[in-house]
Amino acid sequence: MLLEDEVALLRKLPLLSRVDPGRLKVLCFASDRESFAPGEVLFREGEASAGAYVILSGSVDVFKSVEDSHYTKTGSDAAVAIIGQSSMLNDTPRRATVTALTDVEVLRINSSCFMQLMTSCCKSSEGVIRSLGAQLGDADVAKKAMSSDR
């Protein structure tokens, strides 16, 4: 995959959609591409985080033991997914175990590289903050809807 293709995929992520394409090129260049076979663990709940994983292709199973819940995330040209973004942003342990369901290709974004990008460009930081604010608002609305259903 070409660098421009990776940048285009990252721009599909709400978290990075407002980041300058030039900055995203730097982030892609500093990130690692990794492949996982079905059944391989990308990371385990409770492990220290070193970054987020952008699923470029394939599907993963996400399991949270506290909630005893499973859900699937899929990456494709139409719907790129990111996992581990909260751990990347606040240096907390992984909140779930993620296992490859199919052959999976990811771009692993290093936390320190991401934070350097954010601190070096106010405009990129503003875009990420606005995206996080929107995600928090969406999560709050969903939480209220779930509690009113009970």
Protein Blocks (a to p, Z undefined) as FASTA:
>chain_A
ZZklmmmmmmmpmklmmgcfklmmmmmmmpccddddehiafbdehiacfbdcddfbdcdd
dddfklopacdddddfklccdehklmmmnopacfbdcddfbdcddddddfklmmmmmmmo
mklmmmmmmmmmmmmmmmmmmmmmmmmmZZ
